[in-house]
Amino acid sequence: MSTARGFRASTFLGLAVALGLTACSTGQTAGKAGDDDVAKVSGKISLTYLQKQGDQEYFIGEAEGAKAKAAELGIDLKVVNLGNDANKTVSEVQSAIAQKSNGLIIVVPDPAVGPQVVQTARAAKVALLTSDDQICVTGPEPSACPKGDLVPRIGFSGAQMGREVGKRAGEEYKKTDWNPADTRVISAWKHDVTVCADRVNAAKETFIDTAGASIQRIDVATDNTPTGAQDKVAASVTANRAVKHWIVLGCNDENVQGGVTALQNAGYEPDDVIGVGLGAYLACKDWNGGKPTGMKAALFINGRDVGALAVQTMYDRLRNGKAMPAEAFAPTAMVDATTWRTAGVTCS
């Protein structure tokens, strides 16, 4: 058993026991995503925002948006970078509760830790909200979770974003004279992240509908990082050297950037690659240089909007007792080398 699988199995087994004991001792059924036991706060509100990959451009923007909204509302906000460490998630949640946070907003590195996070927050009667990625109350896989057991989430509509990406990729394909027989669509994402699957599946379907061509698809499992995607895509390209043209789709900019780089390193020219990113925070670096690139466009998702909306949603819950929506979405915009600056994309 791998370390990751071992963590996921042991975490869920321990939580299952804890949930079972809770259900027996209270006479109530554990596993609903509501937070009815959380009281309104009349004094100063204290929140903790726990983010995976907190040094990534998108999440930096998210933290900035959260801080700005917290300052506006008079909230005491602490932001914690979890990196990719699922074990750190649990300890930081416990630490935030010990420091008297009234509410937790979290982007988990691994959805398997979700049930334990939920149980810990509930035991302390602390409000819980997720941003970006979903977590399930009753199991480690949000994709297999009943909708009523998903913790409320602020972010973007995965399916809607995927459709926008697929549509733009299809439009770019229609500008070419590529033969479908020697063209492939490569889709890269972390397969256990539900919102990634929503995005990629919608992108693949919409691309085919827009392109009006039947093109073979290759799915690649990655860790959602540029280097991880680059390595995995490179292996797929090596196994398909007869392919002349590639369309690269993915869960985020990291996957598409990694794929585009792998193809470039394999000798493919920018005119033989159509990459459509999701985020624009890495795609803009290609465009900023002014050189031809396989990254043809990207859907701009503004982390600041998500961070601000998450803090506002938590404030409304804690101050006014307003129920948190199952999901709330921030706006998006498609950008490319000619429009990214005017759209407000931050590129550093």
N, C-alpha and C positions, 0 to 999 in steps of 0.2 A: 504494500500500500504506500502511495506517495505521501509526502508530508502534507500537501494540500488536502488530499482526500482524507488523510488521517485526521486532520484538524476538523474538516467538515463533518465527518462521521461522529467524532467524539463530542464535538460541540452540540450537535443535534441530539445525540443520545442523552447527554447530560441535561439538556433543556427539556427533552420529552419527559424525563423523570420529574423535573421541577414543575412543569406545567401540570402533570398528573397529580402531584401532591397538592398543588394550589387548588385544582378543581375539587379534589376530595375535601379539603379543609374548609372551603368557602361554600360548597354546595352550588357553585355557579360553573357554567361552562367556560373554560379558558379558550381564547383564540379569536376574539373579535377585535377588529382594528380600532374601535372607538376608544376614547379616553374620558369616560364619564366621571371617573373618580378624581380627575384633576380639578382643583379649585381655582376660582378666579383670584388674581393677585391685585390688591389695592395699592400696595407700595411700589417701590422701584422693581422693575422686572429684570431678572438676570438670565441670559441665554448663553448656551455654548453651541457653536457651529463646528462640527467635526467633519473634515473633508478628506477623502482619499486624494492622493496625488496633488497635495496643496501647493506644490511649486509649479504646476502646469499652468499655462497662460489663462486658460478658461477658468480654472478654480481660483486663481489669483483675482481675476475680475469678479468672480462670484463673492469672494470674501470682501472685496472693496465695496460692492453694492450692498452687502449685508451690513457692513460697518457704517456706511452712509445713512442707511435707513434706521439703524439702531440709534445713531446720534440724533437724527430727526425726531425720533419717538422717545428719547430719553431712556433708552435701554442700555444696561450694562452687558456688553457682548464680548465673549472670548472666542477666538478662532483657533482650532487645533488641526494641525496637519498629521493625518494618519499614515501618509505614504501609501504603501500597498500592504500594510501589516494588519491582518485580521485580528491577531492577538492583542495588538495595541488598541484596537477598537474597543474591546471589552474593558480594558483597564482605564482608558480615557473616559468612557461613559461612567464608570464607577467614580472616577476622580471628579468629574463634573457634578455628579449628584452630591458627592461629599462636600463640594464647594458651594452647595445650595443653589445650583442652577434651577430655575423654574421650568425651563423648557430646553429640549435638545433638538437641534436640526442636524441631520447626519447624511453623509454620502459614504456608504460602506465600501471598503475595498473588496469584500467578498460577501455575497448575499447569504451565505451559509451562517454567518454570525447574526443575521437579522433577528431570529427568534430569541436569542439570548439578550440582545439589546432591548427588545420589546419587554421581556420579562423583567429585566433590571429596572427599566424606566417605570413600569407599572407598579412594581413593588414599592418604589419610592414616591409614587403618585406624581411623577414628573411628565409633562406633556412631551410628546414625541412626534416629529415631522421629518420626512425624508425629502431630499432634493436630488434631482437627476435620476438616480437609480432606485428601483423598488426593493422593498424587503417584505417578507411574509411573516405573519404572526406565528403560523403553525408548522412551517417547514423551511428547509434550506433553499428551495428552488422557487422563486417568485413565478416562474412560468407555469408551475403546476399548482399554484395557489388559488383558492376560490377568491373572487374579487372582494368579498366582504372581509377577507383576512389580510388584505394588502394594507400596509400603513399609508396614511395620506401622503401625497407626493406633490412637490412643486418642481416644475421643469419644463419639458417640451413634449409634445405629442410625437412619440416615436414613429407611428405610422404616417403622420402628416409630414414629418421631416423626411422620411424615407421616400415618400411620393415626390417631394420636391427635388430631391437628389436624383431619383430615377428619371424624372421628366427632363431635367437638364442634361443628364447623360445621354438620353435618347435623342434630344435635339442636337447635341454635339455629334452623335453618330450619324444622323441624317445629313450632316454637312459633308460627310466623307463618301468615298466610293469603295469602302472596304467590302470584301467578300465575307459573308457570314461564316462560310466554311473554314476560313483561316483566322477567325476572330474569336476571342473568348472574353467572357465577363468573369472577373475574379472578385469575390466578395470576402472581406476579411473582418473578423470580429471575435470577441471573447464569447464563446458559445453559452456560457452559463449566466450571462447578463441579459435579463429579459428585455430591457429597453433597446439593447443592441439588436437583438433578434427582430424586434418590431421594426426598427429602422431599416435593417438590411433586407428583410423579406419584402417590405413595401417598395424599397428601391428596385429590387430585382424585377418584381412584377410590373411596376410602372415603366421601367426601362424598356422591357419587351413590348409593352403596349404602345409606347411612344415611338420607339425605333421602327416598329412594324416588321421586325425580323426575328427569326428564331435562331438564337445564338447560345451555344453551349456555355454553361455556367460552372465555375469551380469555386467551392466554398473552402475557405481556409480558416482554421482555428488559431487565434493569436491571443496574446496577453493584453491587447489594446495599447501597446506602446509602439513607437516608430521602429525601434530596433527589432522588437519581437515580430512585428508585421513584415519588416524587410526580410528577415531570415526565413519566415514561413513562405512568403510569396516567392522568394528566390528559389526555394526548393520546387515549388509548383511550376515556375517558369523553366527550370532545368528539365523537368519531366515533360514539358510541352514545347520543345524548341521549334516545332514546325509551325507554331502559331505566329502570325505576322503582326497582328494588331490586338491591343488589350483595352478593355474598359475596366477601370478600378473603382470599386465601391467599398464602403466600409462603415463601421459604427461611428467613427470619428475621424478627425484630421490625421491623427496618429497612424491609423491603419492605411489610409489612402496615401499619405506621405511616404510611409514605409514601402508600400507597393510600388509607387511611382519611382522611388529611389532604386528599388530592386530591379525594375525594368530598365532603368537608365544604366545601371551597372552591368546589366546583361547585354547592353549594346543597342537597345531599342531607341529610336529617335523620338523626340517629343511629338512629332506628327503621327506616330503610330500608337500613341497612348492617350486615352481620355480618362483622366482622374477627376472625380467630383468629390471634394472633401465635405466634411461636416464639422463646422466649427469656425473655419477660416483663419484661426490664429496661427496655424502652421503654413497653410496655403499661401498666405500673404507674404511669407518670407521668400517663396519662389518668385512671386510677382514683383516684389520690392527690388529684386536684382535686375529686372528688365530683360532677362534672357528667356528664350523659348523654353517651355516646360510642359510636361505631360499633365500637370495640374491645371485643368481648364476652368474650373469654377469651384465654389464651395458655398455651402449654406451657412450663413453667419448666425451663430447662436451667441447671444450676449449674456455671459455669466453674471454681469452686474444686475441685469433684470431679474434673474432667478434668485440671486441672493437677497435682493431687496424685497421681492414678493414673498419669499420664505419667511423673512423676519416680520413683515407686515401680517402675514397669515398667523404666525405664532402670537404676535401681539394681540390681534383681534380675539384669539382664543383665550388668552390668559387675562386680558383686561376686561373684555366684554362678554366672555362666555360663548362667542360665536363658534359654531361647529366648523372644523376644518373640512374643506372639500376633499373628496377622494383624490382628485387631481386638479391642478390648475396650471395653465400653460403660459409661457412668455412668448412674445412674437419672434419671428425669424425673417431673414431676407437672403436671397441668392445674390452672391457677388462674384466678380472675376477680376482679372488684371486691370480692367479699366474703371471699375466701380468701387473697389474695396475701401479706398481712402475716404470717399465721400459718404460711404455707409457707416463710417465710424469704427472700423475694425482697428483694434490695437495690435501693433506688430512690433515685438521687441526681441 
